[in-house]
């Protein structure tokens, strides 16, 4: 039986405070980075997430987070990409995780204002923050198309 990360064994919440509920799912040092890699770097396979992340996550931690994300409804697991490699699955963001994009952009803004961000290296993130709500909405629409197969509508 898998025990939810940062959660009591009896699967009860510590409290129903909105901040607590958020941190029970995403309050570790890896979860938002994995979602960042899926959102911004189009990494959708275990090996891509493991090997291409700048922060070098351990395979057991990545596996645990992906299992937890699936249980929490943040990702869905697709069928194997190749019948010869049945373990090469494609992970897709769900609406629940795509809904985190404004929070991610707020975190980008906070870091730009208070930490030594390499603005040249991370220019797309800096530009998304600077562009504001219309760009965030467009990026969410693109994620929905890529991960959920939803057609984008132009207004």
C-alpha positions as CSV (number, residue, x, y, z in Angstrom):
1,X,0.0,0.0,0.0
2,X,1.4,3.4,-1.0
3,X,1.3,6.1,1.6
4,X,0.7,9.5,0.3
5,X,3.8,11.8,0.6
6,X,3.5,14.1,3.6
7,X,0.3,12.6,4.7
8,X,-1.0,10.5,7.6
9,X,-1.2,6.7,7.1
10,X,-4.9,6.8,7.6
11,X,-5.2,9.0,4.5
12,X,-6.8,11.9,6.4
13,X,-5.7,15.5,5.9
14,X,-3.9,17.2,8.7
15,X,-6.4,20.0,8.2
16,X,-8.7,21.4,5.5
17,X,-6.8,24.7,5.4
18,X,-6.3,25.5,1.7
19,X,-2.5,26.1,2.2
20,X,-2.2,22.7,4.0
21,X,-4.2,20.9,1.3
22,X,-1.9,22.4,-1.4
23,X,1.3,21.5,0.5
24,X,0.1,17.9,1.1
25,X,0.2,17.4,-2.6
26,X,2.8,19.8,-3.9
27,X,4.8,20.9,-0.8
28,X,8.1,19.0,-1.4
29,X,11.2,20.2,-3.3
30,X,10.5,18.1,-6.4
31,X,6.9,18.2,-7.3
32,X,6.7,21.6,-8.9
33,X,10.0,21.0,-10.7
34,X,8.6,17.9,-12.3
35,X,5.5,19.7,-13.4
36,X,7.7,22.6,-14.7
37,X,9.6,20.1,-16.8
38,X,6.4,18.7,-18.2
39,X,4.8,22.2,-18.8
40,X,7.7,24.2,-20.1
41,X,10.2,21.7,-21.5
42,X,7.7,19.1,-23.0
43,X,9.3,16.3,-21.0
44,X,6.6,13.5,-20.9
45,X,8.6,10.3,-20.5
46,X,10.3,9.0,-17.3
47,X,13.8,9.0,-18.8
48,X,13.4,12.5,-20.1
49,X,12.3,13.7,-16.7
50,X,15.1,11.8,-15.0
51,X,18.0,12.7,-17.3
52,X,17.2,16.1,-18.7
53,X,16.3,17.9,-15.5
54,X,18.9,20.4,-14.4
55,X,18.3,19.5,-10.8
56,X,19.1,15.8,-11.1
57,X,16.2,14.1,-9.4
58,X,16.8,10.5,-8.1
59,X,14.8,7.8,-10.0
60,X,13.0,6.5,-6.9
61,X,11.8,10.0,-6.0
62,X,10.7,10.7,-9.6
63,X,8.8,7.4,-9.6
64,X,7.1,8.1,-6.3
65,X,6.1,11.6,-7.4
66,X,4.6,10.3,-10.7
67,X,2.7,7.6,-8.8
68,X,1.4,10.3,-6.4
69,X,0.6,12.7,-9.3
70,X,-1.5,10.0,-11.0
71,X,-3.3,9.2,-7.7
72,X,-4.0,12.9,-7.1
73,X,-5.2,13.4,-10.7
74,X,-2.3,15.7,-11.8
75,X,-1.1,13.4,-14.5
76,X,-2.4,10.6,-16.6
77,X,-0.4,7.7,-17.9
78,X,-0.7,6.8,-21.5
79,X,-0.2,3.5,-23.3
80,X,3.4,2.5,-24.2
81,X,4.9,4.5,-27.0
82,X,6.6,1.4,-28.5
83,X,5.4,-2.2,-28.1
84,X,9.1,-3.2,-27.8
85,X,9.6,-0.9,-24.8
86,X,6.4,-1.4,-22.7
87,X,7.8,0.7,-19.9
88,X,8.2,3.9,-22.1
89,X,5.0,5.6,-21.2
90,X,3.8,9.0,-22.0
91,X,2.7,11.1,-19.1
92,X,0.1,13.9,-19.7
93,X,-0.8,16.8,-17.6
94,X,-4.5,16.9,-16.6
95,X,-6.7,20.0,-16.3
96,X,-5.9,20.0,-12.5
97,X,-2.2,20.4,-13.2
98,X,-2.6,22.8,-16.1
99,X,-4.6,24.9,-13.7
100,X,-1.4,25.4,-11.7
101,X,0.2,27.4,-14.5
102,X,-0.7,30.8,-13.0
103,X,0.8,29.7,-9.7
104,X,4.0,28.7,-11.5
105,X,4.1,32.0,-13.2
106,X,3.7,33.8,-9.9
107,X,6.6,31.8,-8.5
108,X,8.6,32.9,-11.5
109,X,7.7,36.5,-10.8
110,X,8.6,36.1,-7.1
111,X,12.0,34.7,-8.0
112,X,12.7,37.4,-10.6
113,X,11.9,40.1,-7.9
114,X,13.8,38.4,-5.0
115,X,16.4,35.9,-6.3
116,X,19.4,35.9,-8.7
117,X,17.5,34.5,-11.7
118,X,19.6,34.0,-14.9
119,X,17.3,36.1,-17.1
120,X,19.1,35.2,-20.3
121,X,19.1,31.4,-19.7
122,X,15.4,31.4,-18.6
123,X,14.2,34.1,-21.0
124,X,11.0,32.2,-22.0
125,X,9.9,32.0,-18.3
126,X,10.8,35.7,-17.7
127,X,8.9,36.7,-20.9
128,X,5.8,34.7,-19.9
129,X,5.8,36.4,-16.5
130,X,6.2,39.8,-18.2
131,X,3.5,39.1,-20.8
132,X,0.8,38.6,-18.2
133,X,-2.6,37.0,-18.2
134,X,-3.3,36.8,-22.0
135,X,0.0,34.9,-22.5
136,X,-0.7,32.6,-19.6
137,X,-4.1,31.8,-20.9
138,X,-2.7,31.1,-24.4
139,X,0.0,28.9,-22.9
140,X,-2.7,27.0,-20.9
141,X,-4.6,26.5,-24.2
142,X,-1.5,25.1,-25.8
143,X,-1.0,22.7,-22.9
144,X,-4.6,21.6,-23.1
145,X,-4.1,20.9,-26.8
146,X,-0.9,19.0,-26.3
147,X,-1.9,17.0,-23.2
148,X,-5.6,16.7,-23.4
149,X,-6.2,16.8,-27.1
150,X,-8.4,19.9,-26.8
151,X,-8.6,22.1,-29.9
152,X,-7.7,25.7,-29.3
153,X,-10.3,28.3,-30.0
154,X,-9.4,31.7,-31.3
155,X,-11.3,34.7,-30.1
